[in-house]
Amino acid sequence: MPLVRFPYGKGSIEYNFPDKRFNGELVSRLTAYRAPCSQEQLAREAIEHPIGVPRLSVMAEGKKNVVII
């Protein structure tokens, strides 16, 4: 039986899956990710080069109020 560890709170919990109910495990490598620059620079790059939408300055043209979340 495969033993799978799930993140839970600040630790984890484990569960043994029956072989017939286990097809595989996807493992995140998020904890190993290191950003190529600061959070401020990442936010600036995202605003300057959005994916799939016009730039913020273009979307705000002619508007009186703008909300950024």
C-alpha positions in Angstrom: 0.0 0.0 0.0 1.5 3.4 -1.0 1.9 5.8 1.9 1.0 9.4 0.9 1.8 12.4 3.0 -0.6 15.4 2.8 0.3 18.9 4.1 -1.9 19.7 7.1 -1.4 22.9 9.2 2.2 23.3 9.9 2.9 19.5 9.6 1.4 16.7 7.6 -0.9 13.6 7.8 -0.2 10.3 6.2 -2.6 7.8 4.6 -2.0 4.4 3.2 -4.0 3.9 0.0 -5.1 0.5 -1.1 -3.2 -0.6 -4.2 -6.3 -0.9 -6.4 -7.3 2.8 -5.5 -3.9 4.4 -6.1 -2.8 5.5 -9.6 0.0 7.9 -8.8 1.1 10.9 -6.8 1.6 14.5 -8.0 4.3 16.2 -6.0 4.7 20.0 -5.9 8.1 21.6 -6.0 6.8 24.9 -4.9 9.0 24.9 -1.8 12.1 24.7 -4.1 11.0 27.7 -6.2 13.3 30.8 -6.0 12.0 34.0 -7.6 14.4 35.5 -10.1 13.9 39.0 -8.6 12.2 40.8 -5.7 8.4 40.8 -5.1 8.3 44.5 -6.1 10.0 43.8 -9.4 7.8 40.8 -10.1 4.7 42.9 -9.6 6.1 45.7 -11.8 6.8 43.2 -14.6 3.3 41.7 -14.4 1.7 45.2 -14.6 4.0 46.3 -17.5 3.6 43.0 -19.4 0.2 41.4 -18.7 -0.7 38.1 -20.3 -3.8 37.9 -22.4 -5.1 41.4 -21.7 -4.1 45.0 -22.7 -1.9 47.0 -20.4 -3.5 48.6 -17.3 -3.0 52.1 -18.7 -4.9 51.1 -21.9 -7.8 49.5 -19.9 -8.1 52.6 -17.7 -8.4 55.1 -20.5 -11.6 57.2 -20.2 -12.4 55.7 -16.8 -13.1 57.8 -13.7 -12.5 55.1 -11.1 -10.1 52.1 -11.2 -9.9 49.3 -8.7 -6.8 46.9 -8.6 -7.1 43.7 -6.7 
